[in-house]
Amino acid sequence: MAPIVDGKYEQKISTVYATPQEGIEEIKQKLKHGRKVRISNIPMNLLLELAPFLVEKDLKIVLPEGEIPPVESGIVAEFAVAKAKIYVDYKGREAASGSIGFSDIVYNIAWLKESSEILDISAMEYSKCVKCMVNETFDSAWRYSQKLQ
């Protein structure tokens, strides 16, 4: 239940970060304390940047279409590769859509496939939406992806 402030319910539901780098720094901080992490369709350069923070996690990763696990990263996870094109309309441009999910927050990442440029990072913090995104949406992506051994 949301807290009551000045006699009415109040709930922060999301954050849009001023810059992608600000969002990445928030993700790194969250990774320091999170245990269960679900990553789907994020650019490989971001996955490599986050690799040092992915140690000893309950980790599943759905890589973007056509990618392979980055062996040099040392990431220990269950890997799969997306078999679907997932995208968003970002200010009139087609951008890939990825996510990094925890039990209480989901970071959404809009990025360009051709350059791996991250356009935008936002976070969904409303608990019902987070549960849906982490449990149902990631599980569907996992179910319909190509598993890697």
PyMOL commands that set and color helices and strands:
alter all, ss='L'
color gray80, all
select helices_A, chain A and resi 20-33+44-53+71-73+127-143
alter helices_A, ss='H'
color red, helices_A
select strands_A, chain A and resi 4-5+8-9+14-16+36-40+58-63+78-81+87-90+93-101+106-111+118-124+146-147
alter strands_A, ss='S'
color yellow, strands_A
deselect
rebuild
show_as cartoon
